[in-house]
Amino acid sequence: MPRQSQLDQDMSEWELPGLALHHFLDELRAEGPLAKIEYYGMPAYLVTSHDGLMRAFKDTVNLPPERAYQMGIAPLIGENFQSMSGERHRLYRKLATPTFRPRMVDKMDSYMMQEVADELIARFIDCSQTDMTRSFSLLYPYIVIARLLGIPRDEEEKFADWVVGLLHFTSEPERANRCRDELWAYLDPVIEERRRNPQDDVISQLIHDDVDGVKMDDALLKSHIGIMFSAGSSTTHDSIGNLLYALLSTGEWNRVRDNPDLRDQAIDEALRWEPAVSFLPRVTKAGSASIIEGVEIPADSFVFMGIASANHDASRFEDPHRFNIDREVDAKSMTFGHGPRMCPGMHLAKMNLRTTLDCLLERLPNLQLIESEGAAPSGTIFRHPAKLLCSF
């Protein structure tokens, strides 16, 4: 689609599979570090350059990170650390994210993640082919987080349905509200039981941990479970699909199978090449205009952090559109953000990807992509393959 025709289309409808997105972003970046777009019928802006994005992520005055959550998912699930600012954000981020800290991730038993992967593979291993999106990547992260939370195994897929519903709060608000009500009704007795009888799971940890003498009340507990489950599961699902597409479409599957030392590099490169969240929304401060990259932007405007654009900025990455496991990295990938609001789940996400990749390479060493239709990641805010039809 010609550049102007693409800009005339609402960003919420962009698909732009594979390199189509990145070539389009090249055109926008060549015109300047900030592009004007449309989002759900409203004027919006997209930060396109790597340097500009680093500045934007650190500019918490003009682009307060909490405002996008306050206007987005918080009205559905309630206040949480992402919708808070200042000292309250610091306090509740500490309360909400102990499981995601590097030292806790290092202590985490990867056996559970391997077990989930093995269980899912067992469902299709006797077939000659399968859609890895539907059979594996769509299910794996929801089951892993359900087990971290201590959810009974026979209720894991019900939990996944609720969380997928929460993620559609913009496009399907009635479904999202129904899923929230059902999830909250389920969690109320679980929280009460864990309060009386703590278990070795994340819900018990959230209930009983305190920071500076402060603990979460029930409303905050449910909201934080909701944000952890929805944000953490969806981005892991997308990242697994994007990693598989990168390795299978470029012929690197066999190489990382035969060279385990390359696997962490392959994961890092896949996260740069096709980030699960291509554009992260921010909202400018209320009350007065903001100056972003030399452009005056009205108060309460959406500004999208162009993570995918920054990760393909040729001024920072050599031959950026090439998936290159041997890349000599001389710039920071922006996939997990930058500055004080970097993604708290990045260490757990990478552990998930490494455990998943090891298991798939061991169980499905001859995995091959047999159909290109739907395989290239598409979408904007969330980006992933629609289908990965593979033989093994």
N, C-alpha and C positions, 0 to 999 in steps of 0.2 A: 504494500500500500504506500503511495506517495506520502512524503513527510507531512504536508499540510492536511491531507485527508486523514492521516492518523491523529494529528492534533485536533482536528474537528470532531473526532470521536471521543466520547467520555472515557476517561482513563479507567473507570471501573469496568469497561467493556473490552479493554485491550487484551488480546491473547498473545500475539507475537511469539510463536514457538521458537525455541532454539536461538540461533544467531540472529533471527529477525529482530528480536528486542535489542540486542547489543549493537547491531548496525544502525538502528533507529536512534539509540542513545548516543552513538558517535556523532550523528548529525546534530543533535541537540547540543551536545557538549562543545562542538566546534563553534556554535553561535554564542556561547557564553556559559558561565557557571550556574545560571539559574534559568529555567524554562517555564513559561506560563502554559498551564494545561487546564483541563476541566475535570472536576470530580463530583459525580452525582449532581450535575447541573450547576455547580458553583465554581467560580474562578479559584484556581489553586496553582501551586508552584512546585517545581521539582529541582532539587540540587543535583547537578550533573557531574561535577568534578571531584576528584579525590581530595584535593586541598580544601575545596569549599565545604565538603562534607565533614572533614575533620573540624573545621571552624564551627560549622552548624551544630554538630553534636556537643561541642563544649559551650555553646551559647545558650545557657539555661535562663537567661534574662529575656531575650526576645523570643525564644522557642522553649518555653517551660515544658519539660517532658510529660508532666502529669496531665496537661490539658487534653491531650488526645485520648487518654484513658478515661478522663472525666466525661468527655463527650461521646466516647465509644462504648466500651463494654461495662464500665462502672454502673451506668443506669440499669443494666440488666442484672449483674451479680453483686453489686454493692461496692463500697469503698475497699481498696486494697493498697498494698505498698506502692504499686505502679501509679495509682491515682493520687498519691500523697506527695507533699513537697517538704523541703527543709528537714527539721529534726524528726518529724513524724515519719517521713520516708525512711530516714536512717534507722530509726528504731524498729519499724515494722519490716523493713527489708531484712534486718538481722534476725527477727523472729521467724520470718517466712521462709528463709532460704538456707538454713543450716545444711540441708541435705545436698545442696548444690556446691558447697565450698570445696576447693581442691583437696584439702586433707580428708574430708568426709568421703569424697568420690574415690580417693585412693584406697580408703578402707572398705569400700563397698564390695560385696561379693559379686563378681561378674558371673558366677554360676547361674544365678537367677535369670540374667539376660540371655545367657546361652541356652538355658532350659526353654525359655519362651521361643527363641528362634528355632530350636529343635522341634518343639511341639508344632509350630506352624509349618515347617518343612515336611514333617511327617504326614500332614494332611494331603500334600500333593506329590510327594516323592515318587509314588507309583504311577503317576501320569507321565505322558511323553512331553507335555508342555503345560505352561500355566501363565497367567497374567500376574507378574510379580507385584504389581501395584495392589491389586485386589487380594491376592493370596498371602502377601507378606507385609509390604511396607505400610499399607493402610491399617493393619491390625497390630503390628508389633509394638509401637510406642504406647498405645492405649493400654495394652495388657501389662507392659513393664511398669507404667506409673500406677495402674490399679494394684499391682502386687506391692509396690513401694508403700502404697496407702493402706495395705492390708485388706483389700476388698476380696470377698470369697470368690473362688475361681469360677463358680457357676453363674456369677453375676457380672463378669468382666465385660462381656460384649454388650450387655445392657448399659453399662457405664459408658462404653465407647459411643453408643448411640446418643446418649444425653450430651456428651461433650461435643460431638460433631454438630448437634443442634445448637449448642451455645455459640459455636463459631459462625453460624449463619445469622447472627443478630441483626445485621444490616439488611440482608436480602430476604430473610424469612423471619421477621420479628415474632409472629405468632408461634411458630415452631420453637424458637429460642426461649420464649417465655414458658411454654409448656415443659420443655426439657429442664429449664432451671427449677420450676416448681417441683417436678418429679425428683430431680437430684437432691434438692434441699430436703424434701420429705424423707428421702432415703437416708440422708446424712444425719438428721436430727437424732434418731435413736443410736446410731453408730457413735456419734460424738459423746453422747451420754454414757454409753457403755465403756468407751475408751477412757473417759474421765474417771469412772469407778475402777476399771481394770485395765491399766495401761498395757499395751503390747509393744513388740519391737517393730513399730511401723511409723510412717511419717505422720499420720493423724495423731497418734499418741504424743509424738514429739512436739507437734504444733500446739497441742492442748497444754502440755505440762512445761514447756520451755518458758523462760522469762528473760527479759533484758531490762536491766535497771528496775527490777521489781514489777514490770508490766507484762501481762499475759494477754492473749487474744480472747475476746468474747466469742460467742457462737456465730454471730453475724460475720465477723472478720475471719473466723476459721473457715466458714463455708465459702466466702469470697476468695480466700487465698487458695483453697483447694480447687475452686473453679478456674482461677487464672493459671495455676500450675498445670492443671490437667489440660485446659484448652490450648494455651500457648505452647507448653512444652511438648505435648503430643503432636500437635499439627506440624510444628517445625521439624520435629524428628522424622515424622512420616515423609515430609517433603524432602528432607535432606537425604534419607535413605534412597528414595526414588531417583533423586538427582545424581547421587554417587553411582548407583547402578547404571544409569544412562551414560554417565561420563565414561566409565570403564568399559562398558559393552559396546558403545558406539564408536569408540576410538581405538579399539583393539588392544586395550591395556589390561583386560581381565586376566589373561594368562600370565602376563608379566608380574602383576602383584600376587598372583597365586604362587608363582615359583620364587618370588623374592619378598618374603615377609617384611624385610627391613624397609621396603618402599611403601608400606600400607599407610603409615601415618602421613607421609608426604602426599599420597594419593588423596587422602581424606581432606587435608588442608587445601589442596588444589581444587578439589571438587566444591568445597565450601566457597572458595573464591569465584570459581568459574560459573556456577549456578547457585547462588544463595537462595535458601528457602524463602526468605523475605526480601523481595527485590526493592520495594519502596516502603519505608517505615514512616507512618504519619506523625507529624507534629502540628501544633496549632500555635500561631503567634499570640503574643500576650494581649490581654484585654485592655481597652481604654485608649490606646494610642498606636499609631503605625510603628512598624519595625523596619530597620534597614538590614537586609540580608544580601550579602554579596553585592553591595552597592545599589540595590533595588529597594524602593520604598514599598512595603507590603502592608495592606490594611490590617487593623486589629482583627482577631478571631478568624484568620485565614489558614487554610490547610497548606502546609509546606511539607513535601515528601522528601525524606532522606533517600537519595538515589543510590542505595547500596550496590545494586547491580551495575550502575553506571560508574561509580567510583572504582569498583573492582575490575573494570575493563578500561580504565583510563590509560591510554597509551603513554602518557607522560610519566606514569609511575610503574607500569608493567609492560615489559617487552612482549610483543606479539600477544596481546591480552586475550584474543578470542580463541587461542589455541589451548587445549587442555594438555598441560605439560607437567608431568609428575616431577621432572628434573629441574623445574624452574628455580633459578637463583632469586630468592625473594629479597627485594630491596625496598619494598613498601608494605605497609600494613594492610592486610585485608580488612574490610569494614563489615564483614558479615555479622559479627556479634556487637557491632556498634563501637563507640569510642567515648572516652571521658567518664564522668561519674555515674552514668546510667548504662554502662556496658551490660550485656545480657548476663544475668547471674547463673544461668544454666549452661554456659558454654562448656564447662569441664565435663558435666554429666552427658551433654550432647555428644562430645567427642568420644567419650568412653562407650556410649551406646553404639556409635558408628563403628568403632574399632571392633567391639565384640561381635556386632552383627556381620561385619565384613569377614572376620576370621571364620565365623561359623558357616557363612554361605560359601566361602572358598573351599572349606573342608568338605561340606556336604554336597555342593553342586559345582565341582571343579570345572566342568565343561559347559557351564551356563553360556547361552548364546542368545542374542536378540534376534528374533526371526521375523519381526514385522516392524517397520518404521512408523506406521501410522499411530499417532497419539503418543509416541515415545519421547519426543523432545519436550523438555519442560516448557510450560506455557503459563500465562497469567502474570499479574503484576505484584500486588501486595503479597499474596501467597503463590509460589511458583513450583510446579512439580509435573511429572509425566502423568498424562491421563491413563496411559496403558503401557505396560512393558511385557509384551507377549514373548516368552522365552522358551527355548528347549533346553534340556540338560541331560 
